[in-house]
Amino acid sequence: MNPKLEYLLRLGDNCLVLSQQLAAWCGHGPALEEDLALTNVALDLLGQARLWLSYAGEVEGCGRDEDALAYRRDGFDFRNLLLVEQPNGHYGDTIARQFLFDAWHRHLLAGLSQSSDARIAEIAQKAAKEVRYHVERSAGLMIALGDGTEQSRARMQAALDKLWPYTNEWFESDAVDAHCAAEGLAPAAPSLAAPWRASVDAVLARAMLAMPSYTGHQRGGRQGVHSEHLGHLLTELQFLQRAYPGAQW
C-alpha cells in the first residue's frame, strides 16, 4: 500500500462523488438561483477531483489518468467518506450534507495548504478559495432554513440528525492518516475535530437547530467499505466509459 496514493484517492473521491450528487439537482433546484449556485459548486468539486486524481495517477505510476481512476474503478476501490454518498433526499437533506462536509473541507484544505508536498499544497490553496464560498453559502442556507418556518426547521433538524452519525469517520486516524501526518503531507485527522465542531456549533446556534446527541458513528468508506448508494451513483457516473471504453467527444 502506498499511503500517499491512498490519501490522494480519498481527496479526489470525496470531491468526485459529491460533485456527482450535486449534479443530479441540475434543472431540479427549488429556485433558479439555487439551481445555478449548486451546479457551480458541483463544477468546483469536479475540478478539484480532477486535480487530486490526476496527481494520484502520477504517484501510482501505472499509466492511469484522472479519467481512468474516475470511470474504471469498482466501488470497493473508492475511498470517499460515507457522508458524501448518502442520497440527496429533499433539498434540506442536500444542504445539511453539504454544510457538514464544507465545514470540514475548509479546515482540511487549510492544513493541506501547509503540506510538505508542494503539489498538494498548491492544489489545496487553489481549492480553498472555492471552498470558502461553499462554506458561506451552505452555512447561510442552514441558518435561513433552520430559523425559517416551523416546517423548514423540523426538516433541517431531521436531516441533521440523520447525517450526524457519518461525521465522526473523518476524524479517525488509520495507517494512511498516520503516515501522511508524520511525513507532513497532511494534517492529523483528529486535529480537525475541534475546529470543525466549533464551526458547526456556531452555525447551528444561529440556525436554531440542536446539536445531535447521538454518539455512535458509521465508518469504512475510506477503506473501501461503502453503502449500497455508491453502487447506484457509480452506475450513472461510469456508464458511458463502461459501455464504450475509451469513448471521446
Secondary structure, 3 states (H helix, E strand, C coil): CCHHHHHHHHHHHHHHHHHHHHHCCCCCCCCHHHHHHHHHHHHHHHHHHHHHHHHHHHHHCCCCCHHHHHHCCCHHHCCCCCHHHCCCCCHHHHHHHHHHHHHHHHHHHHHHCCCCCHHHHHHHHHHHHHHHHHHHHHHHHHHHHHCCCHHHHHHHHHHHHHHHHHCHHHHCCCHHHHHHHHCCCCCCHHHHHHHHHHHHHHHHHHHCCCCCCCCCCCCCHHHCCCCHHHHHHHHHHCHHHHHCCCCCC
